[in-house]
């Protein structure tokens, strides 16, 4: 799920980031890592870019090899190919960003909020406590959220659009399950052709003047174990025989339990969390691996 923005390591790959960089992650023979806080502005044939600093280094062969689940077993592959539904985490999975961290940075509280995101995604504090703490650091107004969405369009992870199209072509239902906010996830779902009813996410609450009031605590994804509850609800309502969860965080791993997800695939193309990766049924660094396995 959501990534640790405060951490800049993916399987031992050193990374150097600056505040006005844009981030992109691709793990193959090389790893490129950028982070940015400003989008590109283009006018006619001229371009204005913020400073970009990148570290390019060969991928250490020991990084993927220290995990024994980068190659799926026959059983895992069989479940993946026959699944009726796939539930995707959004932040640091479908998208390369952490939505709440990006919004906080936009509102001037990026570093403090990112530290709480790291705690939430590692599972060291209850998710609902981390969510409330992060929001209280910057109290986003409705106008700020709207301006953010206008100036910071979603940045999808490489290959996710192709994977979703392939799943849908195979009559596999696709869901987005996120601890982020529906207002910020709706544009992502629209790009991928995922209907609103297939989104499970949190709801920001605003007053009559657009002032921040909090978040809807009745949403299952607003608390620890919420993604598991959402997956169980999806499965019960639709009676899916097989369901797969894909994400990067501890809250995504929680979804693999009785009457929940049959299979948990850890996507580490943006963030790699050791404890989550080790306990995944299948660890992938690129959505192309999942695409090829369906061919």
Backbone torsions as a table, in degrees:
resi	resn	phi	psi	omega
1	UNK	NA	-136.6	-176.4
2	UNK	-56.7	147.1	-173.2
3	UNK	-99.7	162.8	177.4
4	UNK	-87.3	97.9	-177.6
5	UNK	-70.5	-28.2	179.3
6	UNK	-69.7	-16.9	179.8
7	UNK	-101.6	140.9	-178.7
8	UNK	-127.1	41.8	176.8
9	UNK	-126.6	134.2	169.9
10	UNK	-123.5	106.3	177.3
11	UNK	50.3	46.1	174.2
12	UNK	83.6	7.0	178.6
13	UNK	-88.5	118.4	-178.3
14	UNK	-76.7	145.3	-174.3
15	UNK	-138.8	142.4	176.8
16	UNK	-123.7	125.9	-174.7
17	UNK	-124.0	151.5	170.1
18	UNK	-127.7	160.7	-170.1
19	UNK	-62.6	-33.9	-175.0
20	UNK	-100.6	26.5	178.7
21	UNK	-97.9	162.9	173.1
22	UNK	-109.7	149.4	-168.9
23	UNK	-106.5	138.0	175.5
24	UNK	-150.0	137.4	-176.4
25	UNK	-127.0	131.2	177.7
26	UNK	-143.8	115.7	-177.3
27	UNK	-106.4	107.4	176.1
28	UNK	-143.8	-124.4	175.4
29	UNK	-73.0	-23.8	178.2
30	UNK	-131.9	156.2	175.5
31	UNK	-120.7	126.1	177.3
32	UNK	-112.9	134.7	179.7
33	UNK	-136.1	118.5	177.3
34	UNK	-124.4	148.2	170.4
35	UNK	-133.4	141.7	-178.7
36	UNK	-140.2	153.3	174.8
37	UNK	-117.1	-1.8	177.1
38	UNK	-130.1	137.7	178.0
39	UNK	-79.7	164.4	178.9
40	UNK	-72.2	143.4	174.4
41	UNK	-117.8	124.3	-176.6
42	UNK	-121.8	133.9	177.6
43	UNK	-139.0	121.0	-175.1
44	UNK	53.0	-123.2	-178.5
45	UNK	-101.4	4.4	-178.7
46	UNK	-98.5	153.3	179.9
47	UNK	-133.5	140.2	176.1
48	UNK	-116.5	119.5	-176.6
49	UNK	-119.8	146.2	169.3
50	UNK	-74.7	168.1	179.4
51	UNK	-65.2	139.8	-178.6
52	UNK	-123.9	125.9	177.3
53	UNK	-121.8	128.1	-177.9
54	UNK	-130.5	145.9	173.1
55	UNK	-112.8	120.7	-178.6
56	UNK	-115.8	116.7	-178.9
57	UNK	-139.6	150.2	175.3
58	UNK	-59.9	141.8	177.4
59	UNK	-68.4	126.2	179.0
60	UNK	-66.7	127.9	-176.4
61	UNK	-64.0	-23.1	-179.0
62	UNK	-75.9	-17.6	-175.9
63	UNK	-63.1	-62.2	179.0
64	UNK	-69.6	-31.5	-172.9
65	UNK	-70.3	-17.0	179.7
66	UNK	-77.9	-4.7	174.0
67	UNK	-110.1	136.5	-177.8
68	UNK	-98.5	12.3	-177.9
69	UNK	-118.1	21.7	177.0
70	UNK	-79.2	-14.8	174.0
71	UNK	-112.0	123.6	-176.0
72	UNK	-72.2	144.2	173.3
73	UNK	-73.8	168.6	178.6
74	UNK	-61.3	-37.5	179.4
75	UNK	-66.0	-44.0	178.2
76	UNK	-63.6	-45.3	179.9
77	UNK	-62.2	-38.4	179.0
78	UNK	-64.6	-41.8	178.0
79	UNK	-65.2	-41.7	179.9
80	UNK	-62.2	-43.5	-177.1
81	UNK	-74.2	-20.1	-176.7
82	UNK	-108.8	4.4	-174.3
83	UNK	-63.5	145.3	178.2
84	UNK	-90.3	-24.3	-177.8
85	UNK	-149.7	146.0	176.2
86	UNK	-126.2	127.2	177.5
87	UNK	-106.2	122.3	-179.6
88	UNK	-105.2	134.9	162.4
89	UNK	-67.9	160.3	-177.1
90	UNK	-104.4	-63.5	-175.4
91	UNK	-67.4	130.3	-178.3
92	UNK	63.8	15.9	174.6
93	UNK	-132.4	-79.5	175.1
94	UNK	-65.0	-38.8	177.4
95	UNK	-112.4	154.1	-179.4
96	UNK	-82.3	-10.6	-177.6
97	UNK	-100.3	164.2	165.1
98	UNK	-98.8	109.5	-172.8
99	UNK	-55.0	-48.5	-176.7
100	UNK	-68.0	-33.5	177.9
101	UNK	-69.2	-39.5	177.9
102	UNK	-64.7	-43.7	178.6
103	UNK	-64.0	-42.1	179.1
104	UNK	-63.2	-42.1	177.7
105	UNK	-62.1	-40.2	178.7
106	UNK	-61.9	-33.4	-178.8
107	UNK	-93.6	3.1	174.2
108	UNK	93.1	17.1	-178.5
109	UNK	-131.6	34.6	-171.6
110	UNK	-61.1	-51.7	-173.8
111	UNK	-64.0	-45.1	-178.1
112	UNK	-63.6	-40.3	-179.0
113	UNK	-70.7	-38.4	179.8
114	UNK	-60.1	-35.0	178.1
115	UNK	-63.4	-39.4	178.1
116	UNK	-70.6	-34.4	177.1
117	UNK	-61.6	-41.1	178.8
118	UNK	-60.2	-42.1	179.4
119	UNK	-65.4	-42.3	-177.7
120	UNK	-65.1	-44.3	-174.2
121	UNK	-78.2	-20.0	175.4
122	UNK	-84.2	-10.9	179.0
123	UNK	83.3	12.8	-176.7
124	UNK	-79.3	-17.8	175.3
125	UNK	-135.7	153.4	176.8
126	UNK	-57.2	138.8	-175.1
127	UNK	-59.8	-40.9	-177.1
128	UNK	-64.0	-34.3	177.8
129	UNK	-68.4	-42.2	180.0
130	UNK	-66.9	-38.1	179.6
131	UNK	-64.0	-47.2	179.8
132	UNK	-63.3	-40.8	-179.0
133	UNK	-65.3	-41.9	-179.2
134	UNK	-64.4	-46.2	-178.8
135	UNK	-65.1	-36.2	-178.3
136	UNK	-67.2	-17.7	-179.9
137	UNK	-75.8	-19.8	-179.6
138	UNK	-142.5	-9.1	173.0
139	UNK	41.6	67.5	-174.3
140	UNK	-65.7	132.4	176.0
141	UNK	-84.3	165.7	179.2
142	UNK	-61.2	-40.5	-179.1
143	UNK	-65.8	-36.2	178.1
144	UNK	-66.6	-41.3	178.8
145	UNK	-63.9	-43.1	179.7
146	UNK	-64.7	-41.5	178.4
147	UNK	-65.5	-40.2	177.8
148	UNK	-58.6	-46.8	-178.1
149	UNK	-64.4	-32.9	178.3
150	UNK	-71.1	-38.1	-174.1
151	UNK	-93.7	-18.6	-178.6
152	UNK	-126.0	78.6	178.2
153	UNK	-64.3	157.5	-177.8
154	UNK	-59.9	144.7	175.1
155	UNK	-117.9	106.0	-175.1
156	UNK	-78.7	148.6	175.4
157	UNK	-68.5	145.3	-179.6
158	UNK	-57.1	128.3	175.2
159	UNK	90.4	-10.3	-175.8
160	UNK	-67.5	-37.4	179.8
161	UNK	-64.5	-40.4	178.4
162	UNK	-66.2	-40.3	-179.6
163	UNK	-65.3	-44.8	-179.9
164	UNK	-63.1	-41.5	178.1
165	UNK	-61.2	-42.0	-179.2
166	UNK	-66.4	-42.8	178.1
167	UNK	-60.8	-44.6	-179.7
168	UNK	-66.0	-36.2	177.3
169	UNK	-65.3	-27.3	178.0
170	UNK	-90.2	12.3	179.7
171	UNK	63.1	31.2	175.4
172	UNK	-97.7	125.9	-178.4
173	UNK	-76.0	140.8	-176.4
174	UNK	-118.2	133.7	179.7
175	UNK	-126.3	153.4	171.6
176	UNK	-114.2	123.0	-179.7
177	UNK	-125.0	115.8	-169.9
178	UNK	-140.4	147.5	170.3
179	UNK	-84.8	1.6	175.9
180	UNK	-83.4	-160.5	-171.1
181	UNK	-113.1	138.5	-175.1
182	UNK	-57.0	-39.2	179.8
183	UNK	-58.5	-32.8	-177.9
184	UNK	-89.6	-18.1	-178.5
185	UNK	-93.6	-25.7	179.0
186	UNK	-53.3	-44.3	178.3
187	UNK	-62.6	-34.8	178.2
188	UNK	-65.0	-46.2	179.2
189	UNK	-61.8	-39.0	179.9
190	UNK	-63.1	-42.8	179.0
191	UNK	-61.3	-40.4	-175.6
192	UNK	-88.5	-3.4	179.1
193	UNK	72.6	33.0	178.7
194	UNK	-99.7	124.7	-175.8
195	UNK	-67.3	151.6	-178.3
196	UNK	-55.5	-34.7	-178.8
197	UNK	-68.8	-10.9	178.4
198	UNK	-98.2	15.7	178.3
199	UNK	-108.6	127.9	173.1
200	UNK	-120.2	111.1	-175.5
201	UNK	-155.6	178.1	-178.0
202	UNK	-88.4	158.3	-176.9
203	UNK	-119.6	121.7	173.8
204	UNK	-76.8	143.8	-179.2
205	UNK	-113.6	133.8	-178.9
206	UNK	-129.1	152.5	177.3
207	UNK	-83.0	-177.2	-176.6
208	UNK	-64.4	-23.2	178.6
209	UNK	-99.9	8.9	178.9
210	UNK	85.7	8.6	179.6
211	UNK	-76.4	148.5	-177.9
212	UNK	-71.3	131.1	179.1
213	UNK	-113.6	-21.9	-178.1
214	UNK	140.7	-151.0	178.9
215	UNK	-137.6	157.7	-177.5
216	UNK	-75.0	109.1	-176.7
217	UNK	-79.4	-4.0	177.1
218	UNK	-83.6	-14.0	176.8
219	UNK	-68.0	131.2	-179.2
220	UNK	-59.6	-31.9	-177.0
221	UNK	-78.1	1.0	-179.8
222	UNK	-84.7	-1.1	-176.0
223	UNK	-142.6	165.0	178.8
224	UNK	-59.7	140.6	-177.7
225	UNK	79.4	-0.7	-176.4
226	UNK	-68.3	-36.0	179.1
227	UNK	-66.6	-38.1	177.1
228	UNK	-61.6	-41.6	179.2
229	UNK	-65.1	-40.4	179.2
230	UNK	-63.1	-43.6	179.3
231	UNK	-64.0	-42.4	178.1
232	UNK	-62.5	-39.6	178.3
233	UNK	-64.3	-44.5	178.5
234	UNK	-59.3	-46.0	-177.1
235	UNK	-65.9	-40.1	-178.6
236	UNK	-67.4	-43.3	-178.2
237	UNK	-66.3	-41.4	-173.5
238	UNK	-100.6	-7.8	177.6
239	UNK	56.6	44.3	178.6
240	UNK	-69.9	137.1	177.7
241	UNK	-74.2	-41.4	-178.7
242	UNK	-133.6	135.6	-179.2
243	UNK	-138.6	138.9	-178.1
244	UNK	-120.1	139.0	173.9
245	UNK	-111.3	134.7	178.9
246	UNK	-126.1	126.3	179.0
247	UNK	-172.1	-171.8	-175.3
248	UNK	-123.7	-8.2	-171.5
249	UNK	-115.0	173.8	-179.6
250	UNK	-61.8	-35.2	-180.0
251	UNK	-68.9	-24.7	176.9
252	UNK	-77.0	-41.5	178.3
253	UNK	-60.5	-33.0	-179.8
254	UNK	-60.6	-23.4	-176.6
255	UNK	-69.5	-17.3	178.9
256	UNK	-86.0	93.6	179.3
257	UNK	-157.8	170.9	-178.4
258	UNK	-51.7	133.6	-178.6
259	UNK	66.7	10.6	176.2
260	UNK	-111.6	-132.8	-179.7
261	UNK	-78.9	137.0	176.1
262	UNK	-77.6	-23.6	-170.9
263	UNK	-145.0	134.1	173.0
264	UNK	-116.0	120.5	176.3
265	UNK	-105.5	121.1	178.0
266	UNK	-88.4	120.6	176.2
267	UNK	-97.5	114.5	-176.9
268	UNK	-113.0	27.6	179.2
269	UNK	-74.2	-15.3	178.0
270	UNK	-116.2	-52.7	179.3
271	UNK	-131.4	138.2	176.8
272	UNK	-114.3	117.0	176.7
273	UNK	-110.9	116.9	-171.7
274	UNK	-53.7	-49.0	-176.3
275	UNK	-64.0	-36.9	179.2
276	UNK	-71.6	-45.2	-179.2
277	UNK	-61.0	-42.2	-177.1
278	UNK	-65.1	-31.3	-176.5
279	UNK	-96.1	3.7	179.6
280	UNK	-77.6	153.5	174.2
281	UNK	-73.7	-28.2	-178.6
282	UNK	-152.9	129.4	179.4
283	UNK	-109.0	122.0	179.8
284	UNK	-126.5	148.7	178.4
285	UNK	-110.5	-5.6	-177.6
286	UNK	-150.0	134.6	179.2
287	UNK	-64.9	-17.3	178.0
288	UNK	-61.2	-31.3	178.1
289	UNK	-62.8	-40.0	178.6
290	UNK	-71.6	-35.5	178.7
291	UNK	-65.2	-47.8	-179.1
292	UNK	-61.9	-34.8	-177.6
293	UNK	-70.4	-14.6	178.7
294	UNK	-94.7	-11.2	-178.8
295	UNK	-71.7	NA	NA
